[in-house]
Amino acid sequence: MSIEQIVDVPANGKLTIQLPSSLKDRKRVKLIINDIEDTLENKISLLKAACNDKDFLTDMQEVNKDFEFVESNNQFTNC
């Protein structure tokens, strides 16, 4: 089982973790902490990288096809 969660670090630097019930009987779990660069420059850099990401572009094409289908069948009557 894998769980990912983004949390703000409090001033005291201490984080408390509540394990889900499915992991409470475990003797050991692996905890990985990654620093997040949450700056405008980093976000723009990630967006630029997405423009060349084959999987992202494929996903976006699928989303566009879905919207085209819905729009062509007048499915957006409540929007």
Backbone as CSV, one residue per row, in Angstrom:
resi,resn,N_x,N_y,N_z,CA_x,CA_y,CA_z,C_x,C_y,C_z
1,MET,0.846,-1.171,0.000,0.000,0.000,0.000,0.889,1.231,0.000
2,SER,0.495,2.223,-0.765,1.248,3.470,-0.835,0.297,4.637,-0.610
3,ILE,0.717,5.577,0.203,-0.093,6.758,0.505,0.776,7.983,0.276
4,GLU,0.246,8.954,-0.409,0.982,10.197,-0.626,0.130,11.348,-0.127
5,GLN,0.756,12.244,0.600,0.031,13.375,1.165,0.990,14.555,1.254
6,ILE,0.522,15.729,0.883,1.328,16.943,1.011,0.838,17.692,2.241
7,VAL,1.770,18.033,3.122,1.419,18.746,4.351,2.323,19.958,4.514
8,ASP,1.810,20.972,5.192,2.611,22.138,5.535,3.425,21.818,6.782
9,VAL,4.663,22.248,6.789,5.534,22.006,7.939,5.272,23.103,8.974
10,PRO,4.895,22.712,10.207,4.648,23.702,11.248,5.956,24.353,11.710
11,ALA,5.838,25.460,12.411,7.004,26.215,12.871,7.949,25.367,13.721
12,ASN,7.381,24.435,14.481,8.235,23.601,15.347,8.912,22.463,14.577
13,GLY,8.562,22.286,13.288,9.199,21.265,12.461,8.760,19.848,12.742
14,LYS,7.738,19.656,13.576,7.288,18.312,13.929,6.023,17.945,13.167
15,LEU,6.031,16.757,12.568,4.867,16.235,11.860,4.350,15.013,12.598
16,THR,3.036,14.863,12.663,2.405,13.699,13.266,1.731,12.909,12.153
17,ILE,1.936,11.612,12.159,1.392,10.753,11.111,0.320,9.848,11.692
18,GLN,-0.855,9.864,11.082,-1.945,8.959,11.449,-1.994,7.858,10.396
19,LEU,-1.650,6.649,10.780,-1.671,5.534,9.840,-3.098,5.055,9.607
20,PRO,-3.416,4.658,8.385,-4.727,4.073,8.127,-4.851,2.735,8.848
21,SER,-6.055,2.315,9.090,-6.288,1.084,9.851,-5.629,-0.128,9.205
22,SER,-5.498,-0.125,7.886,-4.881,-1.272,7.208,-3.388,-1.399,7.505
23,LEU,-2.775,-0.373,8.051,-1.345,-0.427,8.366,-1.058,-0.440,9.863
24,LYS,-2.063,-0.348,10.694,-1.835,-0.248,12.134,-1.195,-1.487,12.742
25,ASP,-1.386,-2.649,12.141,-0.809,-3.881,12.680,0.609,-4.135,12.169
26,ARG,1.109,-3.281,11.314,2.454,-3.457,10.767,3.509,-3.092,11.805
27,LYS,4.615,-3.783,11.759,5.737,-3.489,12.662,6.629,-2.395,12.083
28,ARG,6.694,-2.338,10.748,7.551,-1.353,10.102,6.849,-0.811,8.863
29,VAL,7.058,0.462,8.590,6.620,1.092,7.349,7.761,1.964,6.856
30,LYS,7.751,2.277,5.601,8.787,3.120,5.018,8.240,4.531,4.855
31,LEU,8.958,5.497,5.390,8.557,6.900,5.313,9.573,7.640,4.446
32,ILE,9.083,8.321,3.422,9.944,9.106,2.536,9.460,10.547,2.584
33,ILE,10.374,11.473,2.815,10.023,12.886,2.857,10.750,13.587,1.712
34,ASN,9.997,14.248,0.859,10.561,14.991,-0.263,10.283,16.471,-0.076
35,ASP,11.284,17.275,-0.324,11.122,18.716,-0.299,10.332,19.133,-1.541
36,ILE,9.432,20.080,-1.400,8.618,20.544,-2.517,8.996,21.982,-2.836
37,GLU,9.379,22.203,-4.076,9.626,23.566,-4.526,8.311,24.113,-5.045
38,ASP,7.641,24.901,-4.230,6.317,25.411,-4.571,6.402,26.880,-4.959
39,THR,7.277,27.168,-5.921,7.434,28.539,-6.373,6.814,28.692,-7.749
40,LEU,6.508,29.906,-8.111,5.932,30.170,-9.429,6.890,29.727,-10.527
41,GLU,8.178,29.989,-10.340,9.164,29.606,-11.343,9.191,28.092,-11.541
42,ASN,9.100,27.347,-10.437,9.098,25.885,-10.532,7.841,25.387,-11.235
43,LYS,6.699,25.985,-10.915,5.446,25.570,-11.554,5.487,25.830,-13.052
44,ILE,6.022,26.981,-13.456,6.131,27.300,-14.881,7.089,26.331,-15.568
45,SER,8.176,25.989,-14.896,9.132,25.024,-15.441,8.465,23.671,-15.665
46,LEU,7.653,23.236,-14.711,6.943,21.956,-14.853,5.944,22.002,-16.004
47,LEU,5.255,23.133,-16.161,4.309,23.272,-17.270,5.029,23.215,-18.617
48,LYS,6.187,23.868,-18.693,6.965,23.835,-19.932,7.431,22.416,-20.231
49,ALA,7.843,21.684,-19.215,8.288,20.300,-19.414,7.129,19.423,-19.882
50,ALA,5.926,19.710,-19.422,4.757,18.915,-19.813,4.485,19.022,-21.306
51,CYS,4.853,20.144,-21.901,4.638,20.339,-23.344,5.399,19.327,-24.182
52,ASN,6.416,18.715,-23.614,7.217,17.728,-24.339,7.065,16.319,-23.774
53,ASP,6.127,16.145,-22.854,5.915,14.846,-22.219,4.892,14.051,-23.033
54,LYS,5.342,12.972,-23.644,4.481,12.176,-24.535,3.222,11.679,-23.824
55,ASP,3.377,11.163,-22.612,2.215,10.644,-21.878,1.228,11.760,-21.538
56,PHE,1.734,12.911,-21.124,0.857,14.044,-20.810,0.095,14.474,-22.059
57,LEU,0.787,14.600,-23.169,0.139,15.031,-24.407,-0.922,14.034,-24.865
58,THR,-0.631,12.741,-24.705,-1.609,11.707,-25.054,-2.847,11.825,-24.163
59,ASP,-2.628,12.028,-22.872,-3.752,12.203,-21.941,-4.589,13.420,-22.324
60,MET,-3.930,14.509,-22.674,-4.658,15.724,-23.041,-5.481,15.521,-24.313
61,GLN,-4.945,14.761,-25.258,-5.699,14.461,-26.477,-6.959,13.660,-26.148
62,GLU,-6.844,12.710,-25.236,-8.003,11.919,-24.828,-9.059,12.797,-24.145
63,VAL,-8.619,13.693,-23.291,-9.548,14.604,-22.619,-10.248,15.483,-23.651
64,ASN,-9.497,15.992,-24.611,-10.096,16.827,-25.656,-11.127,16.050,-26.465
65,LYS,-10.821,14.795,-26.783,-11.776,13.959,-27.520,-13.060,13.766,-26.709
66,ASP,-12.903,13.544,-25.405,-14.071,13.370,-24.547,-14.939,14.626,-24.547
67,PHE,-14.309,15.786,-24.433,-15.071,17.034,-24.439,-15.735,17.280,-25.789
68,GLU,-15.033,16.978,-26.865,-15.624,17.135,-28.196,-16.858,16.261,-28.343
69,PHE,-16.779,15.027,-27.848,-17.922,14.128,-27.927,-19.102,14.675,-27.128
70,VAL,-18.832,15.106,-25.906,-19.901,15.622,-25.047,-20.521,16.873,-25.665
71,GLU,-19.691,17.771,-26.157,-20.203,19.002,-26.763,-21.002,18.709,-28.028
72,SER,-20.551,17.759,-28.831,-21.255,17.446,-30.078,-22.599,16.776,-29.820
73,ASN,-22.782,16.205,-28.651,-24.045,15.557,-28.308,-24.887,16.395,-27.358
74,ASN,-24.580,17.677,-27.276,-25.323,18.621,-26.435,-25.470,18.134,-24.997
75,GLN,-24.414,17.604,-24.446,-24.427,17.097,-23.079,-24.187,18.205,-22.052
76,PHE,-23.829,19.408,-22.498,-23.520,20.504,-21.581,-24.692,21.451,-21.415
77,THR,-25.860,20.945,-21.256,-27.037,21.817,-21.183,-27.132,22.568,-19.855
78,ASN,-26.480,22.095,-18.797,-26.551,22.758,-17.497,-25.360,23.661,-17.214
79,CYS,-24.483,23.849,-18.191,-23.288,24.682,-17.951,-23.462,26.054,-18.529
